[in-house]
Amino acid sequence: MAAEPKPEILAAFQAAKGFMPVVEGLALYEAAAEAAALGLPLLEVGTYCGRSTILLADAARAAGVSALTVDHHRGSEEQQPGWEYHDPTVVDPEVGRMDTLPTFRRTLHAAGLEEHVVALVGRSPQVAAVWGGRLGLVFIDGGHTDEHANGDYEGWAPHVAEGGLLVIHDVFPDPAHGGQAPYRVYLRALASGAFAEISVTDSLRVLRRTGPGI
């Protein structure tokens, strides 16, 4: 039977600011619950306001491991002023730039999950460069340019333990449906020989680490 979040966790997820649909969130939670059984931390790249972090944190809490989330909290390209996903309510009026960190902290507080999350505030490649441990799951949902998506993959995929999971969001084979950078990273992961796909839920892809090769 697939692991599912409790109603209060699902409600917190739905109430949080963010973009992930419920059906993809349920698939992410199932992957996180499976990966947490390895006894290793779960990590996401691209925190935004903590919507998906809620699911990773709850799965981590149930297994007694930590959830880690990496973001500089200044917003990705499509969230800047004048772009489709810009939200003026998360702009710091004093500095005039996006700052999603306060909203993220409120999200975790409302869900009762603050103590189960380690927030790594910085740019993904810089954080990855100083990370030395294995991870049970890496969820890539950061910047959607080729530069950022490839940087996230190169920085974090090698840390996925054998048997662990690599989850990639916003994978759109048809360019009419969305940007192509996550799709190209997904193809790169499969071509590496290190990962095998185990599930597809709309734009969410779950791959298992089956060997070396990254």
PENORGI-V782604 format. One record per backbone hydrogen bond with DSSP energy under -1.0 kcal/mol. NH is the residue of the N-H (numbers start at 1). CO is the residue of the C=O. If there is no record, write none. Layout:
nh=NH co=CO
nh=NH co=CO
//
This chain:
nh=10 co=6
nh=11 co=7
nh=12 co=8
nh=13 co=9
nh=14 co=10
nh=15 co=11
nh=16 co=12
nh=25 co=21
nh=26 co=22
nh=27 co=23
nh=28 co=24
nh=29 co=25
nh=30 co=26
nh=31 co=27
nh=32 co=28
nh=33 co=29
nh=34 co=30
nh=35 co=31
nh=36 co=32
nh=38 co=35
nh=39 co=36
nh=42 co=66
nh=43 co=137
nh=44 co=68
nh=45 co=139
nh=46 co=70
nh=50 co=47
nh=54 co=50
nh=56 co=52
nh=57 co=53
nh=58 co=54
nh=59 co=55
nh=60 co=56
nh=61 co=57
nh=62 co=58
nh=63 co=59
nh=64 co=60
nh=65 co=60
nh=67 co=116
nh=68 co=42
nh=69 co=118
nh=70 co=44
nh=71 co=120
nh=79 co=76
nh=80 co=77
nh=83 co=80
nh=85 co=78
nh=86 co=83
nh=90 co=87
nh=91 co=88
nh=92 co=97
nh=96 co=92
nh=99 co=90
nh=100 co=73
nh=104 co=100
nh=105 co=101
nh=106 co=102
nh=107 co=103
nh=108 co=104
nh=109 co=105
nh=110 co=106
nh=111 co=107
nh=112 co=109
nh=113 co=108
nh=116 co=113
nh=117 co=114
nh=118 co=67
nh=120 co=69
nh=122 co=71
nh=127 co=123
nh=128 co=124
nh=129 co=125
nh=130 co=127
nh=131 co=128
nh=135 co=159
nh=136 co=41
nh=137 co=41
nh=138 co=165
nh=139 co=43
nh=140 co=167
nh=141 co=45
nh=149 co=145
nh=150 co=146
nh=151 co=147
nh=152 co=148
nh=153 co=149
nh=154 co=150
nh=155 co=151
nh=156 co=152
nh=157 co=153
nh=159 co=156
nh=160 co=157
nh=161 co=135
nh=163 co=209
nh=164 co=161
nh=165 co=136
nh=166 co=207
nh=167 co=138
nh=168 co=205
nh=169 co=140
nh=171 co=203
nh=177 co=174
nh=184 co=180
nh=185 co=181
nh=186 co=182
nh=187 co=183
nh=188 co=184
nh=189 co=185
nh=190 co=186
nh=191 co=187
nh=192 co=188
nh=193 co=190
nh=196 co=208
nh=198 co=206
nh=199 co=206
nh=201 co=204
nh=204 co=201
nh=205 co=168
nh=206 co=199
nh=207 co=166
nh=208 co=196
nh=209 co=164
nh=210 co=194
nh=211 co=194
//
